[in-house]
Amino acid sequence: MASRLKITLVRSMVGRPEKHRKVLRGMGLTRMNKTVELENTPAIRGMANKVSHLVRLEET
């Protein structure tokens, strides 16, 4: 079974650049403290890396 990532938005996207907002929306994070579980792929890892200062990342 492929590993998955649990990503939680812990900081607000208010006042952040549009690129960061688009990345967060692309991952399905629309509001504070929302958690999504996504496949551990290079694309998702790259997205999480771009907004690492806004999210908490856990491997499951």
WOFEN-V627370 format. One line per field, one symbol per residue. phi: phi as a letter, one per 40 degrees, with the letter a starting at -180 (. if undefined). psi: psi as a letter, one per 20 degrees, with the letter a starting at -180 (. if undefined). Layout:
BEGIN
phi=???
psi=???
END
This chain:
BEGIN
phi=.ccbbbbbcbbcccgccddccccccccgcbadgcbbbbccbdccdcccccbccbbbbbcb
psi=pqqrpoppoiqqjpjqqhggghgghhijoirqjppqoqqnrhghggghhhkhiirpppp.
END
